[in-house]
Amino acid sequence: MNKYDLHIHTHHSACSRIRPKKLLRIAKKRGLNGIAITNHNTIKGGAEVKRLNKDKNFEVIIGAEIKTDKGEILGLYLKKEIKSRKAEEVIDEIHKQGGIAIAAHPFTWGLLRTAAKFDKKELKKLDGFETFNARNTFRWENELAVQFAQKHKLAQTAGSDAHFYYEIGRAFTVFKGSLRNAIKKRKTVIMGRIAPLPFGRTFSMFRRFAVKFIKK
């Protein structure tokens, strides 16, 4: 069985302090077989981590977390930057690259992010739902995502949404064979535990504002 954390941010997101070399070391130490690097609106982090990874038995997926008009979408197996910020167009761009489109924390609640509002057409195009996000404050945020994914027959994924080292591997997706096939056949299992929040989100918010202030 494979264990992949499918939602990790590196220092290429202003709200994260994770560096590639240490990330790879920690991810392997925590028993993961693969990770997806999903920085906010860029694939730079994924490209950097993939370049540094020399372990053929450990997969690094280049991805991004794209903020759209309907909610955030994780694009996995990306080859170039996603230009659009309209949900349907983002999904189409991801698929044109041969990638996988997953709704990120679709039922989240809070100041830093809001629940997704995808319409029926967009839902049909999505490949999956992130039904366990370790940064969700309330258990019901993940539970609602599970119920929705089951109702609409969407593949389920889990990710830590890590912005700090202690969060890496707190949630992961379990599957046999390749991730692509597992998602296509909806043969994934989600596992994880909620991180001690709202501290994680709060720290990320302060870091993001601090970085912006320093750059001015």
C-alpha positions as YAML, in Angstrom:
chain: A
units: angstrom
residues:
- id: 1
  name: MET
  ca: [0.00, 0.00, 0.00]
- id: 2
  name: ASN
  ca: [1.13, 3.53, -0.78]
- id: 3
  name: LYS
  ca: [0.80, 6.49, 1.58]
- id: 4
  name: TYR
  ca: [0.86, 9.94, -0.04]
- id: 5
  name: ASP
  ca: [0.39, 13.34, 1.60]
- id: 6
  name: LEU
  ca: [-1.29, 15.19, -1.27]
- id: 7
  name: HIS
  ca: [-1.29, 18.74, 0.04]
- id: 8
  name: ILE
  ca: [1.98, 20.35, 1.17]
- id: 9
  name: HIS
  ca: [3.28, 23.92, 0.90]
- id: 10
  name: THR
  ca: [6.93, 24.98, 0.79]
- id: 11
  name: HIS
  ca: [8.59, 28.38, 1.19]
- id: 12
  name: HIS
  ca: [7.28, 29.30, -2.26]
- id: 13
  name: SER
  ca: [4.02, 30.07, -0.43]
- id: 14
  name: ALA
  ca: [4.48, 33.18, 1.70]
- id: 15
  name: CYS
  ca: [2.61, 31.52, 4.57]
- id: 16
  name: SER
  ca: [4.97, 28.51, 4.77]
- id: 17
  name: ARG
  ca: [8.50, 28.06, 6.09]
- id: 18
  name: ILE
  ca: [9.10, 24.51, 4.77]
- id: 19
  name: ARG
  ca: [12.36, 23.97, 2.86]
- id: 20
  name: PRO
  ca: [12.68, 21.17, 0.25]
- id: 21
  name: LYS
  ca: [15.62, 19.16, 1.64]
- id: 22
  name: LYS
  ca: [14.23, 18.98, 5.16]
- id: 23
  name: LEU
  ca: [10.75, 18.26, 3.77]
- id: 24
  name: LEU
  ca: [12.00, 15.19, 1.90]
- id: 25
  name: ARG
  ca: [13.84, 13.91, 4.96]
- id: 26
  name: ILE
  ca: [10.82, 14.32, 7.27]
- id: 27
  name: ALA
  ca: [8.29, 12.89, 4.79]
- id: 28
  name: LYS
  ca: [10.31, 9.69, 4.40]
- id: 29
  name: LYS
  ca: [10.93, 9.44, 8.15]
- id: 30
  name: ARG
  ca: [7.16, 9.58, 8.73]
- id: 31
  name: GLY
  ca: [6.55, 6.62, 6.43]
- id: 32
  name: LEU
  ca: [5.23, 8.38, 3.37]
- id: 33
  name: ASN
  ca: [5.86, 6.92, -0.09]
- id: 34
  name: GLY
  ca: [5.08, 10.13, -1.94]
- id: 35
  name: ILE
  ca: [4.04, 13.77, -1.59]
- id: 36
  name: ALA
  ca: [2.35, 16.43, -3.69]
- id: 37
  name: ILE
  ca: [3.76, 19.94, -3.47]
- id: 38
  name: THR
  ca: [0.89, 22.36, -3.86]
- id: 39
  name: ASN
  ca: [2.04, 25.92, -3.33]
- id: 40
  name: HIS
  ca: [-0.45, 28.73, -3.75]
- id: 41
  name: ASN
  ca: [-0.90, 29.48, -7.46]
- id: 42
  name: THR
  ca: [2.53, 28.23, -8.53]
- id: 43
  name: ILE
  ca: [4.36, 25.00, -9.40]
- id: 44
  name: LYS
  ca: [7.79, 26.42, -8.44]
- id: 45
  name: GLY
  ca: [7.88, 24.57, -5.13]
- id: 46
  name: GLY
  ca: [6.96, 21.25, -6.69]
- id: 47
  name: ALA
  ca: [9.58, 21.63, -9.40]
- id: 48
  name: GLU
  ca: [12.26, 22.40, -6.81]
- id: 49
  name: VAL
  ca: [11.43, 19.45, -4.56]
- id: 50
  name: LYS
  ca: [11.18, 17.05, -7.49]
- id: 51
  name: ARG
  ca: [14.58, 18.18, -8.74]
- id: 52
  name: LEU
  ca: [16.16, 17.53, -5.34]
- id: 53
  name: ASN
  ca: [14.56, 14.11, -4.86]
- id: 54
  name: LYS
  ca: [16.97, 11.34, -5.86]
- id: 55
  name: ASP
  ca: [14.99, 8.44, -4.40]
- id: 56
  name: LYS
  ca: [13.36, 6.39, -7.17]
- id: 57
  name: ASN
  ca: [11.08, 4.72, -4.61]
- id: 58
  name: PHE
  ca: [9.67, 8.05, -3.43]
- id: 59
  name: GLU
  ca: [7.37, 10.07, -5.71]
- id: 60
  name: VAL
  ca: [7.23, 13.84, -5.75]
- id: 61
  name: ILE
  ca: [4.20, 15.23, -7.58]
- id: 62
  name: ILE
  ca: [4.42, 18.73, -8.99]
- id: 63
  name: GLY
  ca: [1.20, 20.52, -8.16]
- id: 64
  name: ALA
  ca: [-0.38, 23.80, -7.13]
- id: 65
  name: GLU
  ca: [-3.31, 25.04, -5.08]
- id: 66
  name: ILE
  ca: [-5.17, 27.41, -7.37]
- id: 67
  name: LYS
  ca: [-7.53, 30.00, -5.92]
- id: 68
  name: THR
  ca: [-10.56, 30.26, -8.19]
- id: 69
  name: ASP
  ca: [-13.84, 32.15, -8.21]
- id: 70
  name: LYS
  ca: [-15.61, 29.07, -6.80]
- id: 71
  name: GLY
  ca: [-13.05, 27.71, -4.33]
- id: 72
  name: GLU
  ca: [-9.51, 26.37, -4.26]
- id: 73
  name: ILE
  ca: [-8.47, 23.53, -6.54]
- id: 74
  name: LEU
  ca: [-5.46, 21.23, -6.21]
- id: 75
  name: GLY
  ca: [-3.83, 20.50, -9.54]
- id: 76
  name: LEU
  ca: [-1.60, 17.41, -9.47]
- id: 77
  name: TYR
  ca: [0.94, 16.27, -12.08]
- id: 78
  name: LEU
  ca: [1.32, 19.74, -13.53]
- id: 79
  name: LYS
  ca: [3.93, 20.69, -16.13]
- id: 80
  name: LYS
  ca: [3.35, 24.42, -16.34]
- id: 81
  name: GLU
  ca: [1.64, 27.23, -14.46]
- id: 82
  name: ILE
  ca: [-2.13, 27.51, -14.43]
- id: 83
  name: LYS
  ca: [-3.13, 30.90, -15.83]
- id: 84
  name: SER
  ca: [-6.89, 31.13, -15.32]
- id: 85
  name: ARG
  ca: [-8.61, 31.79, -12.01]
- id: 86
  name: LYS
  ca: [-12.08, 30.69, -13.13]
- id: 87
  name: ALA
  ca: [-12.95, 27.27, -11.75]
- id: 88
  name: GLU
  ca: [-14.05, 25.52, -14.94]
- id: 89
  name: GLU
  ca: [-11.15, 26.94, -16.93]
- id: 90
  name: VAL
  ca: [-8.68, 25.92, -14.21]
- id: 91
  name: ILE
  ca: [-9.98, 22.34, -14.29]
- id: 92
  name: ASP
  ca: [-9.68, 22.31, -18.08]
- id: 93
  name: GLU
  ca: [-6.11, 23.65, -17.95]
- id: 94
  name: ILE
  ca: [-5.16, 20.95, -15.44]
- id: 95
  name: HIS
  ca: [-6.66, 18.21, -17.61]
- id: 96
  name: LYS
  ca: [-4.96, 19.52, -20.76]
- id: 97
  name: GLN
  ca: [-1.65, 18.91, -18.99]
- id: 98
  name: GLY
  ca: [-2.70, 15.39, -18.13]
- id: 99
  name: GLY
  ca: [-3.19, 16.42, -14.54]
- id: 100
  name: ILE
  ca: [-5.70, 15.65, -11.80]
- id: 101
  name: ALA
  ca: [-8.11, 18.28, -10.41]
- id: 102
  name: ILE
  ca: [-9.22, 17.99, -6.79]
- id: 103
  name: ALA
  ca: [-11.36, 20.37, -4.74]
- id: 104
  name: ALA
  ca: [-9.28, 21.51, -1.75]
- id: 105
  name: HIS
  ca: [-10.90, 21.61, 1.71]
- id: 106
  name: PRO
  ca: [-14.33, 22.21, 0.08]
- id: 107
  name: PHE
  ca: [-16.31, 22.62, 3.32]
- id: 108
  name: THR
  ca: [-13.79, 24.61, 5.30]
- id: 109
  name: TRP
  ca: [-14.79, 27.55, 7.46]
- id: 110
  name: GLY
  ca: [-12.83, 30.54, 8.72]
- id: 111
  name: LEU
  ca: [-11.20, 33.88, 8.00]
- id: 112
  name: LEU
  ca: [-8.45, 32.67, 5.68]
- id: 113
  name: ARG
  ca: [-10.56, 30.48, 3.39]
- id: 114
  name: THR
  ca: [-14.22, 29.84, 2.64]
- id: 115
  name: ALA
  ca: [-16.33, 26.90, 1.49]
- id: 116
  name: ALA
  ca: [-16.32, 25.97, -2.19]
- id: 117
  name: LYS
  ca: [-19.29, 26.82, -4.43]
- id: 118
  name: PHE
  ca: [-18.85, 24.61, -7.49]
- id: 119
  name: ASP
  ca: [-21.83, 24.17, -9.81]
- id: 120
  name: LYS
  ca: [-22.94, 20.84, -11.30]
- id: 121
  name: LYS
  ca: [-20.89, 21.26, -14.48]
- id: 122
  name: GLU
  ca: [-17.71, 21.95, -12.53]
- id: 123
  name: LEU
  ca: [-18.36, 19.05, -10.15]
- id: 124
  name: LYS
  ca: [-18.63, 16.66, -13.09]
- id: 125
  name: LYS
  ca: [-15.22, 17.77, -14.32]
- id: 126
  name: LEU
  ca: [-13.47, 17.40, -10.95]
- id: 127
  name: ASP
  ca: [-11.53, 14.18, -10.38]
- id: 128
  name: GLY
  ca: [-11.90, 14.19, -6.63]
- id: 129
  name: PHE
  ca: [-12.58, 15.88, -3.31]
- id: 130
  name: GLU
  ca: [-10.11, 16.45, -0.51]
- id: 131
  name: THR
  ca: [-12.24, 14.90, 2.21]
- id: 132
  name: PHE
  ca: [-9.65, 15.02, 4.99]
- id: 133
  name: ASN
  ca: [-7.64, 18.18, 5.49]
- id: 134
  name: ALA
  ca: [-5.57, 18.16, 8.68]
- id: 135
  name: ARG
  ca: [-5.83, 21.94, 8.98]
- id: 136
  name: ASN
  ca: [-9.61, 22.03, 9.22]
- id: 137
  name: THR
  ca: [-10.65, 23.42, 12.58]
- id: 138
  name: PHE
  ca: [-13.79, 21.34, 13.02]
- id: 139
  name: ARG
  ca: [-14.32, 17.62, 12.44]
- id: 140
  name: TRP
  ca: [-17.59, 18.28, 10.60]
- id: 141
  name: GLU
  ca: [-15.74, 20.15, 7.85]
- id: 142
  name: ASN
  ca: [-14.16, 16.86, 6.77]
- id: 143
  name: GLU
  ca: [-17.29, 14.82, 7.51]
- id: 144
  name: LEU
  ca: [-19.40, 16.99, 5.18]
- id: 145
  name: ALA
  ca: [-16.79, 16.57, 2.45]
- id: 146
  name: VAL
  ca: [-16.92, 12.77, 2.82]
- id: 147
  name: GLN
  ca: [-20.71, 12.73, 2.59]
- id: 148
  name: PHE
  ca: [-20.69, 14.99, -0.46]
- id: 149
  name: ALA
  ca: [-18.01, 12.94, -2.25]
- id: 150
  name: GLN
  ca: [-19.93, 9.72, -1.62]
- id: 151
  name: LYS
  ca: [-23.18, 11.25, -2.89]
- id: 152
  name: HIS
  ca: [-21.56, 12.53, -6.10]
- id: 153
  name: LYS
  ca: [-19.29, 9.49, -6.55]
- id: 154
  name: LEU
  ca: [-16.05, 11.46, -6.38]
- id: 155
  name: ALA
  ca: [-12.66, 10.03, -5.43]
- id: 156
  name: GLN
  ca: [-11.51, 11.04, -1.96]
- id: 157
  name: THR
  ca: [-8.08, 12.31, -1.00]
- id: 158
  name: ALA
  ca: [-6.38, 13.44, 2.19]
- id: 159
  name: GLY
  ca: [-3.59, 15.90, 2.80]
- id: 160
  name: SER
  ca: [-1.94, 17.64, 5.71]
- id: 161
  name: ASP
  ca: [-2.03, 21.09, 4.05]
- id: 162
  name: ALA
  ca: [1.32, 21.46, 5.82]
- id: 163
  name: HIS
  ca: [2.88, 24.89, 6.11]
- id: 164
  name: PHE
  ca: [5.20, 23.92, 8.98]
- id: 165
  name: TYR
  ca: [7.36, 20.83, 9.52]
- id: 166
  name: TYR
  ca: [5.33, 19.40, 12.41]
- id: 167
  name: GLU
  ca: [2.27, 19.18, 10.12]
- id: 168
  name: ILE
  ca: [3.84, 17.00, 7.41]
- id: 169
  name: GLY
  ca: [2.10, 13.63, 7.13]
- id: 170
  name: ARG
  ca: [-0.74, 14.44, 9.55]
- id: 171
  name: ALA
  ca: [-3.14, 13.33, 6.81]
- id: 172
  name: PHE
  ca: [-2.50, 11.06, 3.85]
- id: 173
  name: THR
  ca: [-4.13, 9.09, 1.06]
- id: 174
  name: VAL
  ca: [-3.73, 5.30, 1.00]
- id: 175
  name: PHE
  ca: [-4.00, 3.31, -2.22]
- id: 176
  name: LYS
  ca: [-2.66, 0.38, -4.22]
- id: 177
  name: GLY
  ca: [-0.77, 0.74, -7.49]
- id: 178
  name: SER
  ca: [-0.62, 4.18, -9.10]
- id: 179
  name: LEU
  ca: [-2.35, 7.24, -7.72]
- id: 180
  name: ARG
  ca: [-3.88, 8.05, -11.10]
- id: 181
  name: ASN
  ca: [-5.63, 4.69, -11.35]
- id: 182
  name: ALA
  ca: [-6.70, 4.74, -7.71]
- id: 183
  name: ILE
  ca: [-8.38, 8.13, -8.14]
- id: 184
  name: LYS
  ca: [-9.94, 7.15, -11.46]
- id: 185
  name: LYS
  ca: [-11.42, 3.98, -9.95]
- id: 186
  name: ARG
  ca: [-12.24, 5.71, -6.63]
- id: 187
  name: LYS
  ca: [-10.11, 3.19, -4.74]
- id: 188
  name: THR
  ca: [-8.49, 5.58, -2.27]
- id: 189
  name: VAL
  ca: [-8.66, 5.58, 1.53]
- id: 190
  name: ILE
  ca: [-8.28, 8.73, 3.62]
- id: 191
  name: MET
  ca: [-6.46, 8.77, 6.95]
- id: 192
  name: GLY
  ca: [-5.25, 11.46, 9.32]
- id: 193
  name: ARG
  ca: [-5.72, 13.57, 12.40]
- id: 194
  name: ILE
  ca: [-6.62, 17.21, 12.84]
- id: 195
  name: ALA
  ca: [-3.64, 19.43, 13.61]
- id: 196
  name: PRO
  ca: [-3.75, 21.57, 16.78]
- id: 197
  name: LEU
  ca: [-5.67, 24.50, 15.35]
- id: 198
  name: PRO
  ca: [-6.39, 27.33, 14.96]
- id: 199
  name: PHE
  ca: [-2.66, 27.74, 15.71]
- id: 200
  name: GLY
  ca: [-1.49, 26.48, 12.30]
- id: 201
  name: ARG
  ca: [-3.70, 28.85, 10.31]
- id: 202
  name: THR
  ca: [-2.89, 31.74, 12.68]
- id: 203
  name: PHE
  ca: [0.87, 31.24, 12.34]
- id: 204
  name: SER
  ca: [0.50, 31.07, 8.54]
- id: 205
  name: MET
  ca: [-1.49, 34.30, 8.51]
- id: 206
  name: PHE
  ca: [1.13, 36.15, 10.56]
- id: 207
  name: ARG
  ca: [3.94, 34.77, 8.40]
- id: 208
  name: ARG
  ca: [2.17, 35.83, 5.18]
- id: 209
  name: PHE
  ca: [1.65, 39.37, 6.44]
- id: 210
  name: ALA
  ca: [5.23, 39.56, 7.74]
- id: 211
  name: VAL
  ca: [6.67, 38.51, 4.37]
- id: 212
  name: LYS
  ca: [4.59, 41.12, 2.56]
- id: 213
  name: PHE
  ca: [5.69, 43.80, 5.05]
- id: 214
  name: ILE
  ca: [9.38, 42.91, 4.64]
- id: 215
  name: LYS
  ca: [9.14, 43.08, 0.83]
- id: 216
  name: LYS
  ca: [7.73, 46.62, 0.92]
...
